Amino acid sequence: MDWTFDYICKPMGGLTEGPVWDGEVLRFTQIHSSRVLEFDPLEGEISEWGSDTNRTNGLAYDVSGQMFGCSSGGRAILRFDADGTNTVIADKFEEKLLNTPNDLAIDANGRIWFSNPWNAGNVDVEPSQQLDHRSVMRLEPKADGGYTLHRATFDTDMPNGVLLSADQKTLYVAQSNFEPGHLRDLRAYPINDDGSLGTFKLLHVFGEDEGGVHRGVDGMCLDVDGNIVACAGYNRHGPGAMIYVFSPIGRVIETHRTPCRQPTNCCFGGPDLTTLFVTSTDGHLLMAQTDRRGYGLYP
């Protein structure tokens, strides 16, 4: 089945990201305006849900329906409370500021996995990288409501999208370094019982072309069959801007062209979780009816 993408909104004048479905509405971020927007399919309208997010990028819900986000500008992980407060739950590791948190995934135990690359253009505070690594991090919840922060990867230099498998035994990580000499790839890390990660399996390599501008995976979501549905590519290079469907072992099952030049992230939604919503670097929100059903972990 070909997926035909419809425009919910055309370019909004700023990168959109982080789409999440709560069962009724879709929320997503407009990074450079520091807003969380909400799309109600029944009304067909987009409205502002939250503001002053310090360039929040990725969003995710936990098992209780609490929403969290990666504040790249504020160099922090935020909890979005019901009273409108954006509460910082982590902004330092070993007494140094985080880099620019990008994307996150939350498991059934409340552990928050997030990528912590360095994107200097998104920084609002202290414009220098203090940590000497760009890693995936893990926030471990404590009994008092706080968190303990751990470094999870020791072999990444620009982690981007992160995604948990349905059984929560694997963490998928998109490695997205655009510097010359680096490859873009998709990795699968086994999650050990103590929360540490084992040696990754390489699922797919996007390679490097002249100038190092070939674009790999950005954001990802999961379907009910355990396949990885990923935004990748660029309309000027390689096969173009695509939604890729990878099997859990990395085989490319399908590709679907998108009308935007760089899709950034995606999630399934709608009443039966068969509608795919897609954001872009130009500020689109797109939707397509698919023949796949999304894996809706929570809420």
N, C-alpha and C positions, 0 to 999 in steps of 0.2 A: 504493500500500500504506500503510495506517495503521500507525504505529509504536506499539506498546503497551509502556509503560514498567513494568518490575517493580522493586520495592524490593529492592536488595541489603542496604541498611540504611536505616532511617528516621532522622530527625534525630538527629545525634550531639552536639548542644549546641555547635556551633561550625562556622563556614564551612569547607566542603571545596572544594578546587580542584586544578588541575594534573594531571589524569589522564594517564598515559602507559603504553603497552603495550610490553612487551619481548619479545613472542613467546610468553610463558608466563603471566605474571602482570601485573596492573594495579597501578601505584603511584599514589598521590594524596596530597595534603596536607590536614591539618587545621590551619588556619592558627593559630588562637589557642591551641592546645595545643602548637604548635611540633613537630608530628610528621609523619613520612611513614608512611603506612599502605600495606599490601599486600593485595590481594584475589587469592586463588588460586581460579579457577573450578572446578578439579577437586575441591578440598576444600570449596568453598563458604564459606570463612571469611575474615575480615579480621583481620590481625595487625599489630602495630607493626614497621615496618622500620627506622626511624631516629627520633632525637629531638634535642632541643636545636637546632632549626633556625632559631631567631630569626624565627618567623612566616613561614616560607617559603611562597610562593604558587605560581607556575608552576614546572613541571619540564620538562626536555627531555633527550633523549639525543643524543650525537654519533655519528659514523660508527663508532666503536669500541665503542659501548655504554656509554660513560661518562656518568653522569647529572649534570646541573647544575640549579641552582634559583635562584629570585629570593627572596632573604631581605629581605622588606620591613621586618621589625623590626630587623634588623642593618644595613640599608641597604647591601646587598652582593650580589654574585653568588657563589654557592657551588659548589664541586665536591664531590660526595659520593664519597669514596674507599672502596675495598674494605675497608680496615681500620676503617671506621666514623668516620673523621675527616671533619669538614665544613670544607673548606679554602676560605678567602676568596681569590678570584682578582681581584676588583676591588671597591673600596669608595669610591674618590675619583675625581673628574674635575677637572683643573686645581686640585688641592690642596683641593678642597671635597668634603664628603661627598655621596654620591649621595642622591637623594630616597628613594623607597620602591619599588625594583624590583618589577615586577608579573608580567610574562609574558615568555617568551623563545622564540626559534627558532634552531636551529643549522644552518648550511649544510654542504655537503660539504667545504668548505675549512676547517672548524673555526671560522668566524666566528660569534660569538654576538650575535644581535640581541635587544635587550630594551627593554621600555617602562619609563620612569622617571617615573611621575606623582608626585603628592604626596598621600598618604593619612595624615594626622596620627594617626588612631586606631590605625594599625598600627606605630607607631614605638616601638622599645625603647631607642634610644640618641639622645641629643642632639635633643630634640623641636622642632627648627626647620629650615626649609628653607634651605639654604645656596646652592644653585644658583639662578640667576634664570630658569630655564626648566624645562619639563617635556617631555622629548623622548624619542624613540627613540634608543638608543645602539648602537654597534657595537664589540665586542671583537675585535681582530685578533690571531690567535696569532703569537708570535715563535718563532724557532728555539730559544731557550733555555727554552721551556716557559711563558714569561710571556705577557702580552697588552698590546697598546696600545689605549687606549680613545678612541673618536671619537664625536662627536655626529653623528647621522644625519639627524634631522628638525629643521627650524627654523620649523615652522608648526603645531605641536601644542601644546595646553595641558593635555591630560589623556589621553595615550595609554594604551590598555588592552591588549587582546589583539593579538598579532602572529603572523603566519603566512607561511611561504614558499610560493610556487607550486612545482609539481613540477619545472619547469625552472630554478628558483632565479633567475629573472630579475625576479621581482616580489615585493615585500613588502607584504602586506596588513596594515593597521593600523586598529584600532577606536579612534575618538576618542570619549571618554565623559565629557565635562565636564557635570556636573549643575547647575552654577551658572546662574541665570537669564540669558537672553540668549545661551546657547550651544546649538548643535545637536549631537545625537549622530549620527555618521556612520561609514561604512565606506569606507576609502580603499585605492587600489592605487598603490604607488610603484614605478616602474621602478628596478631596481638597475643602476647603471653599472659598467663594467669595473673602475674603481678603488675600488668599494665605496660610493661616494656614491649618494645617491638623487636621481632626477629629480623633476619636477613630478607630483604625484599626480593620478589620475583618481578622481572621486567616484563610488562604486558605488551607495551607498544612503544616504538621509538619514532618520533617525527623527524628527527635529523636536523641538519643545518644546511641552509643554502647561502649563497654569497651575501655577505653582510649580516648573517645571523638573524634574519628576520622571519623565517618560517615559524609559524605560531602553532604550538601544541595545544594540549587540553587546558581549559580554564575551569569553569564550574561543571559539576556533575550531579546526577541524581540516579536513583535505582528503580528498575521495574520489578514486578512481582516474580519474574523468573531469575532474578539475581544479576541481570545484565546492567552494565554501566552505560547510562545515556549521558553523553558529554558534549559540551560546546568546545569547538576547536576550529582552527584555520582562519584564513584571512583572504578576502576576495582578490588580493593582488598576487598571491603566491600559492604554489602547489595546486591542490584540487579545489581550493576555495573555502569559503566560510560554510561550515557544516555542523550538523548534529550527527555525531557518531554513536552507534550502538555497538559496544564491545561485550563479548561474552566474559564470564568471570576469569577465563584463562587468557583473555586478550585478543581473541579472534574478532575481526571486524565483521559484524553480522549485517549491518545496514549503514548507509549514509543518507542524509537528507540535506539538501542545500537550503540555506536560509537567505532571505532577502536583505539582511543587514550585512555589513562588511566584516564585523567581528562580533559574533555572539559571545556573551560573557558567562551566563549562568542559566540554569533551567530547573524546572520542577514540574511534577505532575499535579494536576488539580481537577476541579470539576466534581460533580456528584458521584461519578464512578471512577475518578482518577485516571481518565484516558486522555485528558487535554494536557498538552505540554505548553507551558509558559516559558518564554525566552526573553532575556534582557540583552543589551548590547552596549558597545563602547560609545555609540552615538545617542544613546538614551531611548531606544525603542522599548516597548513591551509588545511582544508577539504572542500569538497562540495558534496551535494547530491541533486538530482532532487526529488522534493516532489509533493504531491497531494494537497498542500496548497499554498495559495498566500499570500505573506507578505503584511503587511500594511505599505506602503511607505509614511510617513508623509511629509517629505521634504528632500532635495530640489526638 
